[in-house]
Amino acid sequence: MMNHHTIIVSSIAFSFWFLISMADFDNLQDACPTSTTEQQQTVFFNGLPCKNPTTIIASDFKTSKLNLAGDTENFLRSATTVVTAADFPGLNTLGLSISRTDLDVDGMVIPHSHPRASEMMFVRKGSVRAGFIDTEKKVFQKLLKEGDVFVFPRGLLHFSLNAGYEVAVAFSVLNSQNPGVVSITDAMFEFDSDAVKVIMRRLISTTPGMNTMRNVTSH
C-alpha cells in the first residue's frame, strides 16, 4: 500500500507532467510561413520548417492557386484542387488547408474521407448535393444552393455531386495543414467503373428499402 506522502508526490509529479505535455500547443510567434529553400532535409518532424522571421513578407499570406477552374474532362467530370502549407507558406502551423471543387454537369466527387480533418464546404456557384455517412450507416445529405455551407465531420466518408444544369463551384476549409485523403473506390474497383455511379445513386436515394443505409435527407 502506498502511504499518504507517496500519493501526494505522485500526484504532483503527474500534474507537472500534464502541464509540460500541454505547454506550447499554440504558436510561439505571430506567424511561421513555410521555408521553401531547396536544401536537402536532414531533420524530420511533424510539420514543415519555418522561414527566418526576418524574411517573412506579405506574399507569404496570399495565394492565387484557387483562381482557375480545375480540369473536369475526366470520367467523374470533376476536379478538386487542394492547397496546403506545402503550397501556401502562410498556412504553416495554423492547422488549415483550403480547396476548390469544380463539378461539371453530372459531375461527382466519389466517397472519401480526411483522416486528420473536418471540412467546411461553401457553395460559390450552382447547385450541389453533399452528404456524409456516419458509423451507424446513416446518410446525412442536403441540397445546397449558392451561399450555403455544409460540414463534413473528421474521418467520415463524404461525397458531393452536381445537382443542377450548370457548372458548380465550391470552396472548402479543412482544419489540418495535412488533412490526407482516403478513397474507398480507388481500392475496391477500377476507377472508370459503373460501380461508382451505382454507389452515388444508392447514396442519394430516399426510397425506403433501397439499401441498408438509413437516409436522413431533408430538403
C-alpha positions in Angstrom: 0.0 0.0 0.0 1.3 3.5 -0.9 1.4 5.8 2.1 -0.1 9.3 2.1 3.3 11.0 1.3 3.9 8.8 -1.8 0.4 9.5 -3.1 0.9 13.3 -2.8 4.3 13.1 -4.5 2.9 11.0 -7.3 0.0 13.4 -7.8 2.3 16.4 -8.0 4.6 14.6 -10.5 1.6 13.7 -12.7 0.4 17.4 -12.6 3.8 18.7 -13.7 3.9 16.1 -16.5 0.5 17.0 -17.7 1.3 20.7 -17.7 4.5 20.2 -19.6 2.9 17.9 -22.2 0.2 20.5 -22.8 2.5 23.5 -22.9 3.3 25.5 -26.0 0.5 23.8 -28.0 -0.2 27.2 -29.7 2.2 29.1 -31.9 5.1 30.8 -30.1 5.3 33.6 -32.7 2.9 35.6 -34.8 3.4 33.5 -38.0 5.5 30.7 -39.3 5.4 30.7 -43.2 6.9 27.5 -44.7 10.5 27.7 -45.7 10.9 27.0 -49.4 14.6 26.5 -49.5 15.8 23.7 -51.7 18.3 22.3 -49.2 18.1 18.6 -48.5 16.1 17.9 -45.4 18.2 16.1 -42.7 15.8 16.6 -39.8 12.3 15.2 -39.9 9.5 16.4 -37.7 5.7 16.7 -37.6 5.2 19.7 -39.8 7.2 22.0 -42.1 10.2 24.2 -41.3 9.6 27.9 -40.8 11.2 30.8 -42.7 13.6 33.1 -41.0 11.3 35.7 -39.3 13.4 38.5 -41.0 12.5 37.2 -44.4 8.7 36.9 -44.0 6.8 39.1 -46.5 3.1 39.8 -47.2 3.1 37.5 -50.2 3.6 34.5 -47.9 0.0 35.0 -46.8 -1.7 35.2 -50.2 -2.3 32.5 -52.8 -3.9 32.6 -56.3 -3.9 28.8 -56.7 -7.7 28.6 -56.5 -8.4 31.3 -59.0 -8.7 29.0 -62.0 -11.2 26.1 -62.5 -9.8 22.6 -62.4 -9.9 20.2 -65.4 -13.2 18.4 -65.4 -12.5 16.5 -68.6 -12.5 13.1 -66.9 -14.7 10.2 -66.1 -16.1 11.8 -62.9 -16.5 15.2 -64.6 -15.0 16.9 -61.5 -11.8 18.4 -60.3 -10.6 19.2 -56.7 -7.6 21.4 -56.1 -6.2 21.2 -52.5 -3.8 23.8 -51.2 -1.8 23.0 -48.1 1.1 24.6 -46.2 3.5 23.0 -48.7 2.0 25.2 -51.4 0.8 28.2 -49.4 3.5 29.2 -46.9 1.2 31.3 -44.7 -0.8 28.3 -43.7 2.1 26.6 -41.9 1.4 25.9 -38.2 -2.1 27.3 -38.5 -3.8 23.9 -38.8 -5.6 24.9 -42.1 -5.9 23.8 -45.7 -8.1 25.1 -48.4 -9.6 23.5 -51.6 -11.6 24.2 -54.7 -14.0 21.7 -56.2 -15.3 22.1 -59.8 -18.3 20.0 -60.8 -19.4 19.8 -64.4 -23.0 18.9 -65.2 -23.5 15.3 -63.8 -20.1 15.6 -62.1 -19.4 14.0 -58.8 -16.7 13.7 -56.1 -16.5 10.0 -55.1 -16.9 9.0 -51.4 -13.7 9.7 -49.5 -12.6 10.8 -46.1 -9.9 13.0 -44.5 -8.4 11.1 -41.5 -6.9 14.3 -40.0 -9.5 17.0 -40.7 -13.1 18.1 -40.7 -14.2 20.0 -43.8 -16.5 23.0 -44.2 -17.8 23.5 -47.8 -19.1 26.7 -49.2 -21.0 26.6 -52.5 -19.9 29.6 -54.7 -21.9 28.7 -57.8 -24.6 26.2 -58.9 -26.4 23.5 -57.0 -24.6 20.7 -55.1 -25.9 17.7 -53.3 -23.5 16.9 -50.5 -23.5 14.4 -47.7 -21.6 12.0 -45.4 -22.1 8.6 -43.9 -21.7 8.1 -40.1 -20.5 5.0 -38.3 -24.2 3.9 -37.8 -24.5 3.7 -41.7 -26.8 6.7 -41.7 -26.5 9.1 -44.7 -26.8 12.8 -43.9 -27.2 14.9 -47.1 -28.6 18.2 -48.2 -29.2 20.0 -51.5 -27.0 23.1 -51.4 -27.5 26.4 -53.3 -25.2 29.3 -53.8 -24.0 30.7 -50.5 -24.9 27.5 -48.5 -22.4 25.9 -46.2 -22.1 22.2 -45.3 -19.8 20.5 -42.8 -18.2 17.0 -43.2 -17.1 15.6 -39.8 -13.5 14.4 -39.5 -12.8 10.9 -40.7 -16.3 10.2 -42.1 -16.9 9.2 -45.7 -18.4 12.1 -47.7 -19.4 13.0 -51.2 -20.8 15.7 -53.5 -22.3 15.9 -56.9 -23.7 18.5 -59.2 -27.5 18.6 -58.8 -28.1 21.3 -61.3 -27.8 22.1 -65.0 -24.7 24.3 -64.9 -21.2 24.0 -63.7 -21.0 24.1 -59.9 -18.1 25.5 -57.8 -17.4 25.0 -54.1 -14.6 26.1 -51.8 -13.7 24.3 -48.6 -11.6 24.9 -45.5 -10.1 21.9 -43.6 -8.8 22.1 -40.1 -5.4 20.5 -40.8 -2.5 21.6 -42.8 -2.2 18.0 -44.0 -5.7 16.5 -44.0 -4.9 13.4 -46.0 -7.4 11.6 -48.4 -8.7 8.1 -48.2 -10.9 7.0 -51.1 -12.9 3.7 -50.9 -13.4 3.4 -54.7 -9.8 3.5 -55.7 -9.1 0.5 -53.5 -12.2 -1.5 -54.4 -12.5 -1.5 -58.2 -11.4 0.1 -61.5 -11.8 3.9 -61.5 -13.8 4.1 -64.7 -16.4 1.6 -63.5 -20.2 1.8 -63.4 -19.9 0.8 -59.7 -19.1 4.5 -59.0 -22.4 5.6 -60.4 -24.2 2.8 -58.6 -22.8 4.0 -55.3 -23.9 7.6 -55.9 -27.4 6.5 -56.9 -27.7 4.5 -53.7 -26.4 7.3 -51.6 -28.9 9.9 -52.9 -31.9 7.5 -53.0 -34.6 8.4 -50.5 -36.8 5.4 -51.3 -37.2 3.2 -48.2 -35.7 -0.3 -48.6 -33.4 0.6 -51.4 -30.3 -0.2 -49.4 -29.0 -1.0 -45.9 -28.2 2.7 -45.2 -30.7 4.8 -43.3 -31.1 8.1 -45.2 -31.9 11.2 -43.2 -32.1 13.5 -46.2 -34.3 16.6 -45.9 -34.6 19.4 -48.4 
